[in-house]
C-alpha cells in the first residue's frame, strides 16, 4: 500500500514508464524509502506530499508515530519483490527482441539492488517475521461486527452488508491477497465442485479500473467449503444481480450504486470504516492482516492433524501461491516453531518454580 500511495503522490504510472523504456529514478526510490518510514494516515488515502519530502528532523517530533525498523525492512522487501515482478512481467511481454529490453533489464536489477541496499539492518534479519494475525478475541469481534444481522453493523445498506461480510469470509477462509480477491470473476467459480480459480490477469482489457488489482503470486485452484460456496452463489444470484450496472462485467465484487468492479480504494475503505467504528479492532486492520490470520489458523490446523514440517511447508506454499523455493513458507513455519518453543519453555519454568513439588 505504501508504494502505491507514494507513486500516486509522485504521479508515477509504472506501466506507462515501462512502456516508454523507463522505470524509477534515484529520487523516486528515496521517496519510497521515506514513505516506508512514515505511518499510514488514518484514512489510508495518502501520505502527505509534504511529509514525503520534508527532512527527517521535521518528522521526528514527539507527536510523530515511530515505525519499527523491522516494519520498514519488511515494507521495503515486499516493495522490492513487487517492483521486480512487475518489471519482469513487462519484459516477458515485450520479448528480448524489443529495443527497450536490454535497458529495462538493467534498470530492473538496479532498482532492486538500490531498494534492498536501503533496507535497515535488523539483526538477525532472517528472524524478522511478518506481523502476526488477529488474536482469537479480535477475530471473534470482527466476525460479530460484520455479520449482516448484527444491529451495530457499520453499514446501513443491505447489499453492502452482505458483500462486505462475504468478502471478509473469503479473506479469512482462503488467505488471498486483496488484489486476488478483487480479481475474481464469476466464471472463475465452479459452484458444482465448490472451487475458485485465483488467476493471474495482468493488464486485463476487460477491467475498467485505473489501478487493476493484480495477482502477484501464482495462479491456483482453491476449494470453498459448502457454506461459503452457497453464500457466494446466493450473493451472485440475489444481491449482486440487483445492483444496477453489475451485469455489464464478470467481476464478483461490485460497488454499490455504480455496479462497477470494486476498486482497491473501495476495499480499503471497508477496513477504514471497521477500524473507526470498532475501537476493539487493531489500528493496522487491513486485508493483508487477514492473510496473516489465515496463516496462524493454518498452523494450528496442521498441528491438530500432526502434519510434518516438510509437508506443512509444501501445503502452505501451494495454498498461498508461493513457489516452494521462495522461502516465504519457511518464515511462517519459523514463527510457528517459535510459538511452540515458547510454550514448552514456559511449561518447564512452571515446573521448576521455587517450592514446586516433584513426583519423586
The 8 nearest C-alpha neighbors of each residue, nearest first, counted from 0:
[[1, 3, 2, 4, 43, 5, 39, 74],
 [2, 0, 4, 3, 5, 35, 34, 39],
 [1, 3, 5, 0, 4, 6, 31, 78],
 [2, 4, 6, 0, 5, 1, 7, 8],
 [3, 5, 1, 7, 2, 45, 6, 0],
 [6, 4, 8, 2, 7, 3, 31, 9],
 [7, 5, 3, 9, 11, 8, 4, 10],
 [6, 8, 10, 4, 5, 9, 3, 11],
 [7, 9, 5, 6, 10, 48, 4, 45],
 [8, 10, 6, 11, 7, 5, 27, 48],
 [11, 9, 7, 8, 6, 12, 5, 13],
 [10, 12, 6, 9, 13, 7, 8, 16],
 [13, 11, 15, 14, 16, 10, 6, 7],
 [14, 12, 16, 15, 11, 17, 22, 23],
 [13, 15, 17, 16, 12, 18, 89, 85],
 [16, 14, 18, 12, 13, 17, 19, 11],
 [17, 15, 21, 19, 13, 18, 14, 22],
 [18, 16, 20, 21, 14, 19, 15, 22],
 [17, 19, 15, 16, 20, 14, 21, 89],
 [20, 18, 16, 17, 21, 15, 99, 22],
 [19, 21, 17, 99, 18, 103, 16, 22],
 [20, 22, 16, 17, 19, 103, 23, 18],
 [21, 23, 16, 17, 106, 13, 24, 20],
 [24, 22, 27, 28, 25, 21, 110, 106],
 [25, 23, 27, 26, 28, 22, 110, 29],
 [24, 26, 28, 27, 29, 23, 113, 110],
 [27, 25, 29, 24, 28, 30, 23, 31],
 [26, 28, 24, 30, 25, 29, 23, 31],
 [27, 29, 31, 25, 30, 26, 32, 24],
 [28, 30, 32, 26, 31, 27, 33, 25],
 [31, 29, 33, 27, 28, 32, 34, 51],
 [32, 30, 34, 28, 29, 33, 5, 35],
 [33, 31, 29, 35, 34, 30, 28, 36],
 [34, 32, 30, 36, 35, 31, 51, 29],
 [33, 35, 31, 36, 37, 32, 51, 30],
 [36, 34, 32, 33, 37, 71, 31, 1],
 [35, 37, 33, 34, 71, 66, 32, 38],
 [38, 36, 34, 35, 39, 66, 33, 65],
 [39, 37, 40, 64, 66, 36, 65, 35],
 [38, 40, 43, 46, 37, 41, 45, 1],
 [41, 39, 43, 42, 46, 38, 45, 44],
 [42, 40, 43, 39, 271, 44, 282, 38],
 [41, 43, 44, 40, 271, 45, 268, 39],
 [44, 42, 40, 41, 45, 39, 271, 267],
 [45, 43, 42, 40, 4, 46, 264, 41],
 [46, 44, 4, 47, 43, 40, 39, 8],
 [45, 47, 40, 39, 48, 4, 50, 51],
 [46, 48, 50, 49, 45, 51, 8, 40],
 [49, 47, 51, 50, 8, 46, 52, 9],
 [48, 50, 47, 52, 51, 53, 46, 54],
 [51, 49, 47, 53, 48, 52, 46, 58],
 [52, 50, 48, 49, 34, 53, 33, 30],
 [51, 53, 49, 50, 54, 48, 30, 33],
 [54, 52, 50, 51, 49, 57, 55, 58],
 [55, 53, 56, 57, 52, 58, 50, 51],
 [54, 56, 58, 57, 59, 53, 33, 52],
 [57, 55, 59, 54, 58, 60, 53, 63],
 [58, 56, 55, 54, 59, 53, 60, 50],
 [59, 57, 55, 56, 60, 63, 54, 53],
 [58, 60, 56, 57, 63, 55, 61, 62],
 [61, 59, 63, 62, 58, 57, 56, 64],
 [60, 62, 63, 59, 64, 58, 65, 57],
 [61, 63, 60, 64, 59, 58, 65, 57],
 [64, 62, 60, 61, 59, 65, 58, 38],
 [63, 65, 62, 66, 38, 37, 61, 59],
 [66, 64, 63, 67, 37, 38, 36, 59],
 [65, 67, 36, 68, 64, 37, 70, 38],
 [66, 68, 70, 69, 65, 71, 36, 72],
 [69, 67, 71, 70, 72, 119, 66, 121],
 [68, 70, 72, 67, 71, 73, 121, 127],
 [71, 69, 73, 67, 72, 68, 74, 66],
 [70, 72, 68, 74, 69, 73, 35, 36],
 [73, 71, 69, 118, 75, 70, 74, 119],
 [72, 74, 76, 70, 75, 71, 77, 69],
 [75, 73, 71, 77, 72, 76, 70, 78],
 [76, 74, 78, 72, 77, 73, 79, 71],
 [75, 77, 73, 79, 78, 74, 72, 80],
 [76, 78, 80, 74, 79, 75, 73, 81],
 [79, 77, 75, 81, 80, 76, 82, 74],
 [78, 80, 76, 82, 77, 81, 111, 75],
 [81, 79, 77, 83, 78, 82, 84, 76],
 [80, 82, 84, 78, 83, 79, 77, 85],
 [83, 81, 85, 79, 84, 80, 78, 86],
 [82, 84, 80, 86, 81, 85, 87, 79],
 [83, 85, 81, 87, 82, 86, 88, 80],
 [86, 84, 88, 82, 87, 83, 81, 89],
 [87, 85, 89, 83, 88, 84, 82, 90],
 [88, 86, 90, 84, 89, 85, 83, 91],
 [87, 89, 85, 91, 86, 90, 84, 92],
 [90, 88, 92, 86, 87, 91, 85, 93],
 [91, 89, 87, 93, 92, 88, 94, 86],
 [92, 90, 88, 94, 89, 93, 87, 95],
 [91, 93, 89, 90, 94, 88, 87, 95],
 [92, 94, 90, 91, 97, 89, 95, 100],
 [95, 93, 91, 96, 92, 97, 90, 100],
 [94, 96, 97, 100, 93, 101, 90, 91],
 [95, 97, 94, 98, 100, 93, 99, 101],
 [96, 98, 100, 99, 95, 94, 93, 101],
 [97, 99, 100, 96, 101, 95, 102, 20],
 [100, 98, 20, 97, 102, 101, 103, 19],
 [99, 101, 103, 97, 102, 95, 98, 104],
 [102, 100, 104, 103, 99, 105, 98, 95],
 [101, 103, 105, 104, 99, 100, 106, 20],
 [104, 102, 106, 100, 105, 101, 107, 99],
 [103, 105, 107, 101, 106, 102, 100, 108],
 [106, 104, 108, 102, 103, 107, 109, 101],
 [105, 107, 103, 109, 108, 104, 110, 102],
 [108, 106, 104, 110, 105, 109, 103, 111],
 [107, 109, 111, 105, 106, 110, 112, 104],
 [110, 108, 106, 112, 111, 107, 113, 105],
 [111, 109, 113, 107, 112, 108, 106, 114],
 [110, 112, 108, 114, 109, 113, 79, 115],
 [111, 113, 109, 115, 110, 114, 116, 108],
 [114, 112, 110, 116, 111, 115, 109, 117],
 [113, 115, 117, 116, 111, 112, 110, 79],
 [114, 116, 112, 118, 117, 113, 111, 76],
 [117, 115, 113, 114, 118, 112, 119, 111],
 [118, 116, 114, 115, 119, 113, 32, 75],
 [117, 119, 72, 115, 116, 75, 120, 114],
 [120, 118, 72, 117, 121, 68, 71, 69],
 [119, 121, 122, 118, 124, 72, 68, 123],
 [122, 120, 124, 123, 69, 119, 68, 127],
 [123, 121, 124, 120, 126, 125, 127, 69],
 [122, 124, 125, 126, 121, 127, 120, 69],
 [125, 123, 122, 121, 127, 126, 120, 69],
 [126, 124, 123, 127, 122, 128, 330, 121],
 [125, 127, 124, 123, 128, 122, 330, 333],
 [128, 126, 124, 125, 69, 129, 123, 121],
 [127, 129, 126, 330, 130, 334, 331, 125],
 [130, 128, 131, 127, 73, 291, 330, 331],
 [131, 129, 128, 132, 291, 288, 70, 127],
 [130, 132, 291, 129, 133, 292, 295, 288],
 [131, 133, 292, 291, 288, 289, 295, 134],
 [132, 134, 292, 137, 138, 135, 131, 289],
 [133, 135, 137, 136, 138, 132, 292, 131],
 [134, 136, 138, 137, 139, 133, 140, 132],
 [135, 137, 139, 134, 138, 140, 133, 141],
 [138, 136, 140, 134, 139, 135, 133, 280],
 [139, 137, 141, 135, 136, 140, 133, 134],
 [138, 140, 136, 142, 137, 141, 135, 143],
 [141, 139, 137, 143, 138, 142, 144, 136],
 [142, 140, 138, 144, 143, 139, 137, 145],
 [143, 141, 139, 140, 145, 144, 138, 146],
 [142, 144, 140, 141, 146, 145, 139, 149],
 [143, 145, 141, 152, 146, 142, 140, 149],
 [146, 144, 164, 142, 143, 152, 147, 141],
 [145, 147, 149, 143, 148, 144, 164, 142],
 [148, 146, 160, 149, 161, 145, 164, 152],
 [147, 149, 146, 150, 152, 145, 160, 151],
 [150, 148, 152, 146, 151, 147, 144, 143],
 [151, 149, 152, 148, 147, 144, 153, 146],
 [152, 150, 149, 153, 144, 154, 148, 145],
 [151, 153, 149, 144, 150, 154, 145, 147],
 [154, 152, 151, 276, 155, 273, 272, 144],
 [155, 153, 152, 156, 160, 159, 157, 151],
 [154, 156, 157, 153, 160, 152, 159, 158],
 [157, 155, 159, 158, 154, 160, 161, 255],
 [158, 156, 160, 159, 161, 155, 147, 154],
 [157, 159, 161, 160, 156, 238, 162, 255],
 [160, 158, 162, 156, 161, 157, 163, 154],
 [161, 159, 157, 147, 163, 158, 162, 154],
 [160, 162, 158, 164, 159, 163, 147, 165],
 [163, 161, 159, 165, 164, 160, 158, 166],
 [164, 162, 166, 165, 160, 161, 159, 167],
 [165, 163, 161, 145, 167, 162, 166, 160],
 [164, 166, 168, 162, 163, 167, 161, 169],
 [167, 165, 163, 169, 168, 164, 162, 170],
 [168, 166, 170, 164, 165, 169, 171, 163],
 [169, 167, 165, 171, 166, 170, 172, 164],
 [168, 170, 166, 172, 167, 171, 173, 165],
 [171, 169, 167, 174, 168, 173, 172, 175],
 [170, 172, 168, 169, 174, 293, 289, 173],
 [171, 173, 169, 170, 168, 174, 293, 223],
 [174, 172, 175, 170, 169, 171, 293, 221],
 [173, 175, 290, 170, 293, 171, 172, 176],
 [176, 174, 173, 170, 179, 180, 290, 177],
 [175, 177, 179, 178, 180, 287, 174, 290],
 [176, 178, 180, 179, 286, 181, 175, 287],
 [179, 177, 212, 213, 181, 180, 176, 214],
 [178, 180, 214, 182, 176, 177, 181, 175],
 [179, 181, 177, 178, 182, 183, 176, 175],
 [180, 182, 178, 179, 183, 177, 212, 252],
 [181, 183, 179, 180, 178, 212, 184, 250],
 [184, 182, 181, 180, 251, 250, 187, 179],
 [185, 183, 250, 251, 249, 187, 186, 182],
 [184, 186, 187, 251, 188, 249, 250, 183],
 [185, 187, 184, 188, 249, 189, 183, 250],
 [188, 186, 196, 184, 185, 195, 183, 189],
 [189, 187, 195, 186, 185, 194, 190, 196],
 [188, 190, 194, 191, 192, 193, 195, 187],
 [189, 191, 193, 192, 188, 228, 194, 232],
 [192, 190, 189, 193, 194, 188, 228, 225],
 [191, 193, 190, 194, 189, 222, 223, 188],
 [194, 192, 190, 223, 191, 189, 228, 222],
 [195, 193, 222, 189, 223, 221, 192, 188],
 [196, 194, 188, 221, 187, 220, 189, 197],
 [195, 197, 220, 187, 198, 219, 221, 188],
 [198, 196, 218, 219, 220, 195, 179, 183],
 [197, 199, 218, 196, 200, 219, 214, 183],
 [198, 200, 214, 218, 201, 213, 197, 217],
 [201, 199, 203, 198, 202, 213, 214, 182],
 [200, 202, 203, 213, 199, 214, 211, 88],
 [203, 201, 204, 200, 211, 206, 213, 205],
 [202, 204, 205, 206, 201, 200, 211, 207],
 [205, 203, 206, 202, 207, 201, 200, 208],
 [206, 204, 203, 207, 248, 202, 249, 208],
 [205, 207, 203, 204, 208, 211, 202, 260],
 [208, 206, 205, 209, 204, 260, 211, 259],
 [209, 207, 210, 211, 206, 262, 260, 212],
 [208, 210, 211, 207, 206, 262, 212, 263],
 [211, 209, 208, 212, 263, 262, 213, 207],
 [210, 212, 208, 213, 209, 206, 202, 201],
 [213, 211, 178, 182, 181, 210, 263, 214],
 [212, 214, 178, 211, 201, 215, 179, 200],
 [213, 215, 179, 199, 178, 216, 212, 200],
 [216, 214, 213, 217, 81, 199, 84, 178],
 [215, 217, 320, 214, 321, 218, 319, 199],
 [218, 216, 320, 321, 219, 215, 199, 214],
 [217, 219, 198, 197, 199, 320, 216, 220],
 [220, 218, 197, 196, 217, 221, 320, 198],
 [219, 221, 196, 195, 197, 194, 222, 218],
 [222, 220, 195, 194, 219, 196, 223, 318],
 [221, 223, 194, 193, 195, 224, 220, 192],
 [224, 222, 193, 194, 228, 227, 225, 221],
 [223, 225, 227, 226, 228, 222, 193, 194],
 [224, 226, 228, 227, 229, 223, 193, 230],
 [227, 225, 229, 228, 224, 230, 223, 231],
 [228, 226, 230, 224, 229, 225, 223, 231],
 [227, 229, 231, 225, 226, 230, 223, 193],
 [230, 228, 232, 226, 231, 227, 233, 225],
 [231, 229, 227, 233, 232, 228, 226, 234],
 [230, 232, 234, 228, 229, 233, 227, 235],
 [231, 233, 229, 235, 234, 230, 236, 228],
 [234, 232, 230, 236, 231, 235, 237, 229],
 [235, 233, 238, 231, 232, 237, 236, 239],
 [236, 234, 239, 232, 233, 237, 238, 240],
 [235, 237, 233, 234, 240, 232, 238, 239],
 [236, 238, 234, 233, 235, 240, 239, 241],
 [239, 237, 234, 241, 240, 158, 235, 236],
 [238, 240, 235, 241, 242, 234, 237, 236],
 [239, 241, 242, 238, 237, 236, 235, 245],
 [242, 240, 239, 238, 243, 237, 245, 236],
 [243, 241, 240, 239, 245, 258, 244, 256],
 [242, 244, 258, 245, 241, 257, 256, 246],
 [245, 243, 258, 246, 247, 257, 242, 259],
 [244, 246, 258, 247, 243, 242, 259, 248],
 [247, 245, 248, 244, 240, 249, 243, 258],
 [248, 246, 245, 244, 249, 259, 258, 243],
 [249, 247, 246, 250, 245, 205, 260, 259],
 [250, 248, 184, 185, 251, 246, 186, 247],
 [251, 249, 184, 252, 260, 248, 183, 185],
 [250, 252, 184, 185, 183, 249, 253, 181],
 [253, 251, 261, 250, 260, 181, 254, 162],
 [252, 254, 260, 261, 258, 259, 251, 245],
 [255, 253, 261, 258, 259, 257, 260, 256],
 [254, 256, 258, 257, 253, 242, 159, 158],
 [255, 257, 258, 254, 243, 242, 244, 259],
 [258, 256, 259, 255, 244, 254, 243, 245],
 [259, 257, 245, 244, 254, 253, 243, 242],
 [258, 260, 257, 253, 254, 245, 261, 244],
 [261, 259, 253, 250, 252, 254, 262, 258],
 [260, 262, 253, 254, 252, 265, 259, 181],
 [263, 261, 265, 264, 260, 266, 208, 181],
 [262, 264, 266, 265, 267, 212, 261, 178],
 [265, 263, 267, 262, 266, 268, 44, 261],
 [266, 264, 262, 268, 263, 267, 261, 269],
 [265, 267, 263, 269, 268, 264, 262, 261],
 [266, 268, 264, 269, 270, 265, 263, 271],
 [269, 267, 271, 265, 266, 270, 272, 264],
 [270, 268, 266, 272, 267, 271, 273, 265],
 [269, 271, 273, 272, 268, 267, 285, 274],
 [270, 272, 268, 274, 273, 269, 275, 42],
 [273, 271, 275, 269, 270, 274, 276, 268],
 [272, 274, 270, 276, 271, 275, 277, 269],
 [275, 273, 271, 277, 272, 276, 280, 270],
 [276, 274, 272, 273, 277, 271, 278, 270],
 [277, 275, 273, 274, 272, 153, 278, 271],
 [276, 278, 274, 279, 275, 273, 280, 144],
 [279, 277, 280, 274, 276, 275, 281, 282],
 [280, 278, 277, 281, 137, 140, 274, 141],
 [279, 281, 278, 277, 137, 274, 282, 284],
 [282, 280, 283, 284, 279, 274, 278, 137],
 [281, 283, 284, 274, 280, 278, 41, 285],
 [282, 284, 281, 285, 288, 274, 280, 39],
 [285, 283, 281, 282, 288, 270, 274, 280],
 [284, 286, 288, 287, 270, 283, 289, 267],
 [287, 285, 289, 288, 177, 290, 176, 170],
 [288, 286, 290, 289, 285, 176, 291, 177],
 [287, 289, 291, 290, 285, 286, 132, 284],
 [288, 290, 292, 287, 291, 286, 171, 293],
 [291, 289, 174, 287, 293, 288, 292, 175],
 [292, 290, 132, 294, 288, 289, 293, 131],
 [291, 132, 293, 289, 295, 290, 294, 133],
 [294, 292, 290, 296, 174, 291, 295, 171],
 [295, 293, 297, 291, 292, 296, 298, 290],
 [294, 296, 292, 298, 297, 293, 291, 132],
 [297, 295, 293, 299, 298, 294, 300, 292],
 [298, 296, 294, 300, 299, 295, 293, 301],
 [299, 297, 295, 301, 300, 296, 294, 302],
 [298, 300, 302, 296, 297, 301, 303, 295],
 [301, 299, 297, 303, 302, 298, 296, 304],
 [302, 300, 304, 306, 298, 303, 299, 305],
 [303, 301, 305, 299, 300, 304, 298, 306],
 [304, 302, 300, 301, 305, 299, 306, 298],
 [303, 305, 301, 302, 306, 300, 299, 307],
 [306, 304, 302, 303, 301, 307, 300, 308],
 [305, 307, 301, 304, 311, 302, 310, 308],
 [306, 308, 310, 309, 311, 305, 301, 302],
 [309, 307, 311, 310, 312, 306, 332, 313],
 [310, 308, 312, 311, 307, 313, 306, 314],
 [309, 311, 313, 307, 312, 308, 314, 306],
 [312, 310, 308, 314, 309, 313, 307, 315],
 [311, 313, 315, 309, 310, 328, 314, 316],
 [314, 312, 310, 316, 311, 315, 317, 323],
 [315, 313, 311, 317, 316, 312, 310, 318],
 [314, 316, 312, 318, 317, 313, 319, 311],
 [317, 315, 321, 313, 319, 314, 318, 328],
 [316, 318, 314, 320, 315, 319, 313, 321],
 [319, 317, 315, 320, 316, 314, 221, 219],
 [320, 318, 316, 317, 321, 315, 174, 175],
 [319, 321, 217, 216, 317, 318, 316, 218],
 [322, 320, 316, 319, 216, 317, 323, 217],
 [321, 323, 324, 325, 316, 320, 317, 217],
 [324, 322, 325, 316, 321, 313, 326, 328],
 [323, 325, 322, 326, 321, 327, 328, 316],
 [326, 324, 322, 327, 323, 321, 328, 316],
 [325, 327, 329, 328, 324, 330, 323, 322],
 [328, 326, 330, 329, 325, 331, 321, 316],
 [329, 327, 331, 330, 312, 326, 316, 315],
 [330, 328, 332, 326, 327, 331, 333, 312],
 [329, 331, 333, 327, 328, 332, 128, 334],
 [330, 332, 334, 328, 333, 329, 335, 327],
 [331, 333, 329, 335, 334, 330, 336, 328],
 [334, 332, 336, 330, 335, 331, 329, 337],
 [333, 335, 337, 331, 332, 336, 338, 330],
 [334, 336, 332, 338, 333, 337, 331, 339],
 [337, 335, 333, 339, 338, 334, 340, 332],
 [336, 338, 334, 340, 335, 339, 333, 341],
 [339, 337, 341, 335, 336, 340, 342, 334],
 [338, 340, 336, 342, 341, 337, 343, 335],
 [341, 339, 337, 343, 342, 338, 336, 344],
 [340, 342, 344, 338, 339, 343, 337, 345],
 [341, 343, 339, 345, 340, 344, 346, 338],
 [344, 342, 346, 340, 341, 345, 347, 339],
 [345, 343, 341, 347, 346, 342, 340, 348],
 [346, 344, 348, 342, 347, 343, 349, 341],
 [345, 347, 349, 343, 344, 348, 342, 350],
 [348, 346, 344, 350, 349, 345, 343, 351],
 [349, 347, 345, 351, 350, 346, 344, 352],
 [348, 350, 346, 347, 351, 352, 345, 355],
 [351, 349, 347, 348, 352, 346, 355, 357],
 [352, 350, 348, 349, 347, 353, 355, 354],
 [353, 351, 355, 349, 350, 354, 348, 347],
 [354, 352, 355, 351, 356, 350, 349, 348],
 [353, 355, 352, 356, 351, 357, 350, 349],
 [354, 356, 352, 353, 351, 357, 350, 349],
 [357, 355, 354, 358, 359, 350, 353, 351],
 [356, 358, 359, 355, 350, 351, 354, 352],
 [357, 359, 356, 355, 350, 351, 354, 352],
 [358, 357, 356, 355, 350, 351, 354, 352]]
